[in-house]
Amino acid sequence: MEVDSVFYTDHSGRVNANPLLDQLPSYQSLLYRRKSSTVASKRRSSSRARLGSSGSGKWGVSTFGRNEEKPRSPVPQRPVRELPKTMAEKRTDKTQRQEENQELGRLGRLRLSARRFLRRLRDDAHERLSSLKLWRGDIHLIEGTFGTGILSYFSFLRFLVALNLFIFVLMFSFVMLPIIVAPSASGNITYNQNAGGPCRVYPSSARRGLVIFHEHITDLLSGGGFLEQTYLFYGYYQVDKIYFPNGTYNLPLAYLLVTVAYLFLSLIWIVKRSATGFKQNLVQDEDRFQSFCNKIFAGWDFCITNENAVRLKRSSLLYELKTDLEEERIKQKIADRTRKEKCRIYLIRLVLNLFVIAVLASCFYSIYVATVFSQKEQIKNNKENFIVDLVYEYLPSIVITMANFITPLLFSVIINYEDYSPAFEIRFTLMRCVFMRLTSIGVLLFSLWSQITKCDKEHCMCGYNHKLYSCWETRVGQEMYKLTIFDFIIIVAVTIFVEFPRKLIVNYCDCGLAKWWGQQEFAIPQNVLEIVYGQTICWIGTFYSPLLPAICTIKYIFIFYIKKVSLMANCRPATRPFRASSSNFFFLGVLLIGLALACLPVSFSLAQINASQACGPFVNYNTSWEVLPATVSQLPHGIKTLLFALSSEAFAVSFFVVTWYVVLSGIPSVDDNWCFLSLVILSNTSPPPPPCSLAMFYVIALAGAHKRVINQLREQLAMDGRDKRFLIQKLCQAQMVSGVNSPVSKSQPRRSSSRSSPSYHTSFSNNFNEAVFLAQPPPNSSTHV
Amino acid sequence: MGTTASQLGKDLLSEYQELTFLTKQEILLAYKRFSELLGKDEKDVLHERVPMDRILTLPELKSNPFRKRICYVFSTSDSKNGSLTFEDFLDLLSAFSDSATMEIKSHYAFRIFDFDDDGTLDCGDLEKLVNCLTGETDETKLTAEEMRQLISNILEESDIDKDGTVNLSEFQHVISRSPDFVSSFKIVL
């Protein structure tokens, strides 16, 4: 035992259950908090501690703490089902409470029954809602077979399906529906006139004459030809205003506002979903503060039912524990490094990071070159060969996919030489892959725009190259459409042509190659990156191609079933387990990065690049954003001043200050979600750009997490203080008693020792006899009744 | 099979809804599964006590390394043989359900992990716990040195009063800050 241990151990080295510890105020307050009815516990305290089902009174209430507590007002009663007791005990509690409730006035009883009714209603609503959730059976099966880590991937996928469906409904109801119902609702549609100026020429791209079948396929896969002038792309929405009998519907304004709205609402939904896991992870992640306890006490997924999965889970836990213990030893080694070694390591890291940057730069350059080449080929319109045409169309997608395939392998090789701790290695590699994936879309868009705004002469007449790109938004939409389709094709192709053969080879072929390659692992980070990549494309592309969310919804539904089948048939879980909680944080964090990255191109093209004048709703405006100020200037004067006031700097700053004050002062009634949302709202209306708002969000979350920890520590300190006072009291009583007994102390020890249990010595029992504990009769908390 | 769900009276159903965290569907499903465990001559689903080895044939418990401890903890039998009545079974499902509070879960988790039933988790309990998690055979166990390191890490993180054991309040304190606990301590039929 350690030097500062206070309690005597018996000969086997174990400390016996200690009734003094049970008397401490901190422990008592915990027990008291679990008792909801004060009357019942008083009645029970007259008989000795009543026993729970396991038959030991440790779970019962000890009497003395109760009497020493200050008398306090009755605690608001918690529902019976929150008490850790057997059914029979809960029933008796309930009948006791009902008897007590008879004594309450009519108002009290009414209030209680109202509360119970509301609780019942809420439970029923929850039950109904959760039975509506998509794929419940499938997800339950996956959970039982693979545990909660992989489950989190599939519930993330389900969330994305819901998100895309929501975005589509938004787009459909505000942009497409008015156009569709206008004829039947006797609305009068005014189209943007095509008259005047070379900017407004829009050659039709529909094919004429005899069309060969494979050209239809090309059109379907590339979004050109017959698909170009349909609801699928921006160019079709050439409506200016729709005049209904009741009012006017301003379609350009609606289009713009829906774009802003879907980005904003996606942000809110993701923030709401991530609020809890985010905060906990922030506090714990850095410190390895509780990682061992978390792994041991919360390490087992009780929902696993499959025998095989149990075996795998056990081996993965073993692996994880061994790795963590080894990492502790490595950390010790790192701390012991000499200066010379440190310099060497830093030099190596610098060189390798430069290498990584060079690799990234070359990838981006190749994407740029491929995009430029592909655009030139499409404009030339040389129909050589069906396959070659398709390859030219899809060249940017192919290059992006190849880059995203090679770079993770490269990164995982490089990281070995950089000599970080294992956990950091994984995280850093992941960060690099995320950056690579999401920035490649940005590079694609940038290269597209450089083509669009480049004209023969220095200054473009229409603000963009109207000869080559008479409707540039449709072209961008087509590229996004192609990226989506290609992404889906690749996922299906890899599953069918790589994973299934791999399984066959590994199972039926006994050669060394098969053993080395091994069975397919379901690598969660890579899979998550894939779908976040797809979602980022969807966010960017919805402005240019309003039907894209619907396509993405269907795509994700298919991906769910493909991945599920592949998982069940081919894969085994990863050896390095992915924790459910940290995975939630990781998924939503990456998704937020994707959203931020999606906002940038969209806002840039809305505000900076001139809208094409030959097609689309914004023909009559310079840039797409202009429709908003134009509409606001036509509003009545009162509303105008109100809007200006709301969006002014002064208001934003003062709102910001108020929210900050509220958060930091920790007003307990304020919900953390409200803080996040309000901060997000205000930060998006005020000058700081979205990345800044993300940083603020992070800081707020960190503050919230620290606040919780501070409160817990404060409570603990208060409890420690009370424990100290209690022990000092006991000591004084003991001193008094021994002072009284000292004349006859010589004859007492034998008799008193027979009464007290032999394990209750303290380190200063040499000075006082066992009467220390007889100031009050010992509670029988360790005996069985 | 014999018994049907309609034999569970409406009053009893609503009482169970009030006393546990289970929804009506879950209680009915539990009733059905429990009645399947009974033998041909045991008709009284509500009061019959099912021995532990039959309970352990349930697929949700069959492969669980803590199955025996779960049965012992939730059993109300006087002879402590792990047998469960229907109400014990409901208590079990309620503690492991999605909507149970953190406090209930941590309380029962503590009792399940307390292999020697002495009210605290000492080194022996922790060692048995780790072996349950990793497997009992020699090649799946940690070495003695690693076990020692692991147990000392756990005690360092959770033992506040430094008495070498983890008592209930320390356990609940540690669990309350563990992000994985609520999602992993779950059994759904």
Interface residues (C-beta under 8 A of the other chain):
Chain A: M1 E2 D4 S5 V6 F7 R14 V15 N16 A17 N18 L21 S26 Y27 L30 R34 S53 S54 G55 S56 K58 W59 P79 V80 R81 E82 P84 T86 M87 A88 K90 R91 K94 R116 R120 D123 H126 E127 S131 H140 T148 G277 Q280 N281 V283 Q284 F289 Q290 F292 C293 N294 I296 F297 A298 G299 W300 D301 F302 C303 I304 T305 N306 E307 A309 V310 R311 R314 S315 L317 L318 L321 K322 L325 E328 R579 A580 S581 S582 Q712 Q716 S782
Chain B: E15 Q17 E18 L19 T20 F21 T23 K24 Q25 P59 E60 K62 S63 N64 P65 F66 Y72 V73 F74 S75 T76 K80 E87 D88 L90 D91 S94 A95 F96 S99 T101 E103 I104 H107 Y108 A109 R111 F113 D117 D118 G119 T120 D122 G124 L126 L129 V130 C132 L133 T134 G135 T140 L142 E146 Q149 L150 N153 I154 E157 S158 I160 D161 K162 D163 G164 T165 N167 L168 S169 F171 Q172 H173 V174 I175 S176 R177 S178 P179 D180 F181 S183 S184 F185 K186 I187 V188
